[in-house]
């Protein structure tokens, strides 16, 4: 059965926005008076410190303030909220950014913010006693991940294809949405067969023991920037100075985290979590090692987006030529690392 015929496997179907829905998005709270807005609405991640939050704490955002409106567990949901004007920037896996742009969302990727390297990667883990050893062993198995149609499902599909599975067999695997904070426990209770774990949650699970990796995204693709922050064309046009402060500040935070001793970065992020009072446990932050951004200051080269333009076109999820790479991103607002 063709992948595009499978509703469950329809890549990034969460982002099936109509051009009308996106174009009707407002920028309420992001007024564009002289000098532009000085407040940026955004969504966070429970128990984690995002690069913009780190940049603000380091003073890199100057007089621009972040306005936290809640948390998300999904990159596609985050950038959809940005495209419709509910927040002023959002971040997601680059495949999700491409698909959103293909649906005529007026957005631009402005800076890379996470990726895969030898320290920062997402792994697909099984219990140590699991019989699962290969791609073919995943047929009929449950794979828990934070959201469907994004980074983890793309990595799973690449792994299955490289393992020689037909589209029919790929369709017999069962990706399931499991909140990140529950994924390790869900695996240990054998409610799922494979758990996608990354960052702090991965390292915490590994420290507990009893699991082993089936594969990682770093093993599949090497070091690469995997996701970008996006802003709408309208926001960038109305608030260029604010956008420049934000993007440049995030770029500086990337380099600060890269060049600062890990213990100092962890201490800083732990302090941020404690100060913001969101009833979170800062303990897992001790496992942080890297944001995994490949390029200096998060500058976008284009190759990290072209990979997914080609991937989606091959799958039939977008048409060839539907997305123009040069229209998809800009480094104009990144004055750091140029």
HELIX and SHEET records of a PDB file:
HELIX    1   1 UNK A    3  UNK A    5  5                                   3    
HELIX    2   2 UNK A   13  UNK A   15  5                                   3    
HELIX    3   3 UNK A   19  UNK A   23  1                                   5    
HELIX    4   4 UNK A   51  UNK A   57  1                                   7    
HELIX    5   5 UNK A   75  UNK A   83  1                                   9    
HELIX    6   6 UNK A   94  UNK A  102  1                                   9    
HELIX    7   7 UNK A  135  UNK A  138  5                                   4    
HELIX    8   8 UNK A  151  UNK A  162  1                                  12    
HELIX    9   9 UNK A  167  UNK A  170  1                                   4    
HELIX   10  10 UNK A  180  UNK A  188  1                                   9    
HELIX   11  11 UNK A  199  UNK A  208  1                                  10    
HELIX   12  12 UNK A  217  UNK A  221  1                                   5    
HELIX   13  13 UNK A  233  UNK A  238  1                                   6    
HELIX   14  14 UNK A  240  UNK A  259  1                                  20    
HELIX   15  15 UNK A  262  UNK A  276  1                                  15    
HELIX   16  16 UNK A  283  UNK A  287  5                                   5    
HELIX   17  17 UNK A  296  UNK A  298  5                                   3    
HELIX   18  18 UNK A  303  UNK A  315  1                                  13    
HELIX   19  19 UNK A  325  UNK A  328  1                                   4    
SHEET    1   A 2 UNK A  39  UNK A  44  0                                        
SHEET    2   A 2 UNK A  65  UNK A  71  1                                        
SHEET    1   B 3 UNK A  90  UNK A  93  0                                        
SHEET    2   B 3 UNK A 224  UNK A 232 -1                                        
SHEET    3   B 3 UNK A 107  UNK A 116 -1                                        
SHEET    1   C 5 UNK A 174  UNK A 177  0                                        
SHEET    2   C 5 UNK A 142  UNK A 145  1                                        
SHEET    3   C 5 UNK A 194  UNK A 198  1                                        
SHEET    4   C 5 UNK A 122  UNK A 127 -1                                        
SHEET    5   C 5 UNK A 211  UNK A 216 -1                                        
END                                                                             
